[in-house]
Structure formats: structure tokens, C-alpha cells
Amino acid sequence: MKRLFFPILLGVVGCTVLVGLGIWQVQRMEWKAAVLAAIDARIGAALVALPAAPDPVADAFLPVTVTGALGGREVRVLTADADLGGAGYRVISVLTTGDRQVLVDLGYVPLADQDQSRMAASLTVTGNLHWPDEVDGWTPAPDGALWFARDVPAIATALGAEPFLIVAREVSPALPGMTLLPIDSRAIPNNHRVYAITWFSLAAVWAAMSLALIWRSAGKGLT
């Protein structure tokens, strides 16, 4: 019996830990689903006027509508979207509304149309406030009007605008050549189901290996 104590202990402890990790991932999956549902509800809530001083936490995804003028000040953020034909740019422009200068993500433009005029004397933008986190240590520095991530504070400084972004989901009148890329929770991954399956699968493998070890140890004890 002493010969079997260690493999049994090893099997029980290992399976307990792995199953526990799987259960934790199931709980995380449910939590993430609730978070995504809350984000969807926030994105689709009733429109409000642009706050005087938007807050990155309290006003995340807040739906707003604003009318102003596009004077042509913009940056182009290199991006790729297979559904839209591959490489292109996200166009971030300055919208002048009253005495305020705000950044508006107008969506996707193909590489061939990057120089098309996007000026408008009066433009109404409906969208959601956003502070995307896209910059890391590998992000190249901008090359003039060409950027490689939506670095909102840096873009705001470069264009002389307030440090937040309105991601357009509707623009009136429509701008030629532009495809809107509104905020959508589908861009936020929820991979916890895969993680849970992985941990439960490892638990099953561990149990099988433990049983094999116990069987082998029991066989040696009989010889």
C-alpha cells in the first residue's frame, strides 16, 4: 500500500488543481460575457451631447452626437481589414465644434484613396467615445501624417485637439470613399472557453497517466 500512496496522492492533487483551473476559467468566461453584454448595452444606449470633459473610465463607449466642420487636419493610421480588401488607413480628423477641437475616427479608406479630400463645412457625427490601448514598445514612431497605432494623447497633441476619440458609426453627409468602423464588442476576445477546455483536457490526461502509474506500481507490488 505504501508503494501506491505517492502515485495516488500525485494523481488526486494534480487532477484537483487542473479541474480547479478549468472551473476558474468557466467562471471567468461567464464574467467576461457579462462585461461584453454591459459594453454592448453602453454602446447602444441613448445618445447624449458631448461632455465638457470626457473621462476615460466614466465615459468609456459613451454614445454621443456632435456637429462641426472638418478642416482637413488629420492623421492616417495604417491598418488592415480582410473584409475591406486588405491594407488601408483609419482616418482620424479634427472636427471643430464651437470652440472645441475634437478627434473623430472616420473609418477606413483604401491605400489608393488616401489623398481624397475629407473637408466639410458642416458634418454631424454619431459615435462612441473611446480611448484605445494600441501602443506598446514595438509600435514604430509616426512618420508625418502616417501613424501605426491610435495613440490618442499623442495624436491629440500633434493635431491640437482634446485627448479623446469619437469613433463614428454614422456620418451625415457621408464622406466619399470612407467605410465606417464603429466600435463593436466582437473586437474584444473572450477565449476563456478554450482555456477551460484545455485545463479539463489536461486533467483527463493527468488522470489517465496517474491510473497507469498506479496500475504499474500495484503490479510491481505483487511481484
C-alpha positions as CSV (number, residue, x, y, z in Angstrom):
1,M,0.0,0.0,0.0
2,K,2.9,2.3,0.7
3,R,4.0,1.8,-2.8
4,L,0.7,3.2,-4.1
5,F,0.4,6.2,-1.7
6,F,2.6,8.6,-3.8
7,P,1.0,7.9,-7.2
8,I,-2.5,8.2,-5.7
9,L,-1.5,11.4,-4.0
10,L,0.1,12.8,-7.2
11,G,-3.0,11.9,-9.2
12,V,-5.5,13.4,-6.8
13,V,-3.6,16.6,-6.2
14,G,-2.8,17.1,-9.9
15,C,-6.4,16.5,-11.0
16,T,-7.8,18.7,-8.3
17,V,-5.5,21.6,-9.4
18,L,-6.3,21.2,-13.1
19,V,-10.0,20.8,-12.6
20,G,-9.9,23.8,-10.3
21,L,-8.2,25.9,-13.0
22,G,-10.9,24.7,-15.5
23,I,-13.7,25.8,-13.2
24,W,-12.0,29.1,-12.7
25,Q,-11.9,29.6,-16.5
26,V,-15.6,28.8,-16.7
27,Q,-16.3,31.5,-14.1
28,R,-14.0,33.9,-16.0
29,M,-15.9,33.1,-19.2
30,E,-19.2,34.0,-17.5
31,W,-17.7,37.2,-16.1
32,K,-16.3,38.2,-19.5
33,A,-19.7,37.5,-21.2
34,A,-21.3,39.8,-18.6
35,V,-18.7,42.5,-19.3
36,L,-19.3,42.3,-23.0
37,A,-23.0,42.5,-22.6
38,A,-22.5,45.6,-20.5
39,I,-20.3,47.1,-23.2
40,D,-22.9,46.3,-25.9
41,A,-25.6,48.0,-23.8
42,R,-23.4,51.0,-23.3
43,I,-22.5,51.3,-27.0
44,G,-26.2,51.2,-27.9
45,A,-27.5,53.5,-25.2
46,A,-29.3,56.7,-25.9
47,L,-27.3,59.5,-27.5
48,V,-26.1,62.4,-25.3
49,A,-24.3,65.6,-26.0
50,L,-20.6,65.6,-25.9
51,P,-19.5,66.0,-22.2
52,A,-17.4,69.1,-21.3
53,A,-14.5,66.9,-20.0
54,P,-14.9,63.3,-21.0
55,D,-13.5,60.8,-18.5
56,P,-11.8,57.6,-19.8
57,V,-13.5,55.4,-17.2
58,A,-16.8,57.0,-16.6
59,D,-17.4,57.9,-20.3
60,A,-15.9,54.8,-22.0
61,F,-18.1,53.9,-25.0
62,L,-20.5,56.7,-24.3
63,P,-22.7,57.3,-27.4
64,V,-22.6,61.0,-28.4
65,T,-23.6,63.1,-31.4
66,V,-21.7,66.3,-32.4
67,T,-21.8,68.7,-35.4
68,G,-18.9,70.7,-36.7
69,A,-16.6,71.3,-39.5
70,L,-13.7,69.2,-40.9
71,G,-10.9,71.5,-42.0
72,G,-8.6,68.8,-43.3
73,R,-6.3,68.3,-40.3
74,E,-5.9,64.5,-40.0
75,V,-3.6,61.6,-39.5
76,R,-3.9,58.2,-41.2
77,V,-3.3,55.1,-39.1
78,L,-2.1,52.1,-41.0
79,T,-4.4,49.1,-40.7
80,A,-5.6,46.0,-42.4
81,D,-9.0,44.6,-42.8
82,A,-9.5,41.5,-44.9
83,D,-13.2,42.2,-45.2
84,L,-12.5,45.6,-46.8
85,G,-9.8,44.4,-49.2
86,G,-6.6,44.4,-47.1
87,A,-4.3,47.3,-46.2
88,G,-5.6,50.8,-45.8
89,Y,-5.8,53.5,-43.2
90,R,-8.0,54.6,-40.4
91,V,-8.6,58.3,-40.8
92,I,-8.6,60.4,-37.7
93,S,-9.6,64.0,-38.3
94,V,-10.1,67.1,-36.2
95,L,-13.8,68.2,-36.0
96,T,-14.2,71.8,-35.0
97,T,-17.4,72.3,-33.0
98,G,-17.9,75.7,-31.4
99,D,-14.7,76.5,-29.6
100,R,-13.7,72.8,-29.3
101,Q,-11.4,70.7,-31.4
102,V,-12.2,67.0,-31.1
103,L,-10.8,63.9,-32.7
104,V,-13.1,61.8,-34.9
105,D,-12.3,58.3,-36.2
106,L,-14.0,58.4,-39.6
107,G,-13.2,54.8,-40.5
108,Y,-11.3,53.0,-43.2
109,V,-10.0,54.3,-46.5
110,P,-8.1,52.2,-49.1
111,L,-4.5,53.0,-49.8
112,A,-5.4,54.3,-53.3
113,D,-7.9,56.8,-51.8
114,Q,-5.7,58.2,-49.0
115,D,-5.3,61.6,-50.6
116,Q,-9.0,62.2,-51.3
117,S,-10.3,65.4,-49.8
118,R,-12.2,64.9,-46.5
119,M,-13.2,68.5,-45.8
120,A,-16.7,69.5,-44.8
121,A,-18.3,72.8,-43.7
122,S,-20.9,71.0,-41.6
123,L,-20.7,67.4,-40.6
124,T,-22.8,65.5,-38.0
125,V,-21.1,62.6,-36.4
126,T,-22.8,60.0,-34.2
127,G,-20.4,57.6,-32.5
128,N,-18.9,56.4,-29.2
129,L,-16.2,57.9,-27.0
130,H,-13.1,55.7,-27.0
131,W,-9.5,55.6,-25.6
132,P,-8.0,52.7,-27.5
133,D,-4.9,51.0,-26.0
134,E,-2.9,50.1,-29.1
135,V,0.6,51.3,-28.3
136,D,3.4,49.1,-27.0
137,G,7.2,49.0,-27.1
138,W,7.1,47.7,-30.6
139,T,5.0,50.4,-32.1
140,P,7.0,52.5,-34.7
141,A,7.2,56.2,-34.3
142,P,4.8,58.2,-36.6
143,D,6.1,59.3,-40.0
144,G,4.5,62.6,-40.6
145,A,0.7,62.1,-41.1
146,L,1.3,58.3,-41.1
147,W,0.8,56.6,-37.7
148,F,0.9,52.9,-36.7
149,A,-1.5,52.9,-33.8
150,R,-4.3,55.1,-32.4
151,D,-2.2,56.8,-29.8
152,V,-4.9,59.3,-28.7
153,P,-2.8,61.5,-26.4
154,A,0.0,61.8,-29.0
155,I,-2.4,62.4,-31.9
156,A,-4.3,65.0,-29.9
157,T,-1.1,66.8,-29.1
158,A,0.0,66.7,-32.8
159,L,-3.3,68.0,-34.1
160,G,-4.1,70.4,-31.3
161,A,-7.3,68.6,-30.1
162,E,-8.8,67.2,-26.9
163,P,-7.4,63.9,-25.8
164,F,-10.3,61.6,-26.6
165,L,-11.6,59.9,-29.7
166,I,-15.1,59.7,-31.2
167,V,-15.4,56.6,-33.2
168,A,-18.0,57.3,-35.8
169,R,-20.9,54.9,-36.5
170,E,-22.8,57.4,-38.6
171,V,-21.7,60.5,-40.5
172,S,-24.0,62.9,-42.3
173,P,-23.5,63.8,-45.0
174,A,-21.5,60.6,-45.9
175,L,-17.9,61.1,-46.9
176,P,-16.9,59.5,-50.2
177,G,-14.6,56.6,-50.2
178,M,-14.9,56.0,-46.4
179,T,-16.1,52.9,-44.7
180,L,-17.2,53.4,-41.1
181,L,-15.6,51.1,-38.5
182,P,-17.8,51.5,-35.4
183,I,-17.0,50.2,-32.0
184,D,-18.1,46.6,-31.6
185,S,-17.6,44.2,-28.7
186,R,-16.7,41.5,-31.2
187,A,-13.2,43.0,-31.2
188,I,-12.8,42.2,-27.5
189,P,-11.8,38.5,-27.2
190,N,-13.4,36.0,-24.8
191,N,-11.2,33.0,-25.0
192,H,-11.9,31.5,-21.6
193,R,-14.0,28.7,-23.1
194,V,-10.9,27.5,-24.9
195,Y,-8.8,27.9,-21.8
196,A,-11.4,25.9,-19.7
197,I,-11.4,23.0,-22.3
198,T,-7.6,23.0,-22.2
199,W,-7.4,22.7,-18.4
200,F,-10.2,20.0,-18.3
201,S,-8.4,18.1,-21.1
202,L,-5.1,18.2,-19.1
203,A,-7.0,17.0,-16.1
204,A,-8.2,14.0,-18.1
205,V,-4.7,13.2,-19.4
206,W,-3.3,13.6,-15.9
207,A,-5.9,11.2,-14.5
208,A,-5.1,8.6,-17.2
209,M,-1.4,8.9,-16.6
210,S,-2.0,8.6,-12.8
211,L,-4.1,5.5,-13.2
212,A,-1.4,4.0,-15.4
213,L,1.2,4.8,-12.8
214,I,-1.0,3.3,-10.0
215,W,-1.6,0.1,-12.1
216,R,2.1,-0.2,-12.8
217,S,3.0,0.3,-9.1
218,A,0.4,-2.1,-8.0
219,G,1.8,-4.7,-10.4
220,K,5.3,-4.3,-9.1
221,G,3.9,-4.7,-5.6
222,L,2.6,-8.1,-6.4
223,T,5.9,-9.4,-7.8
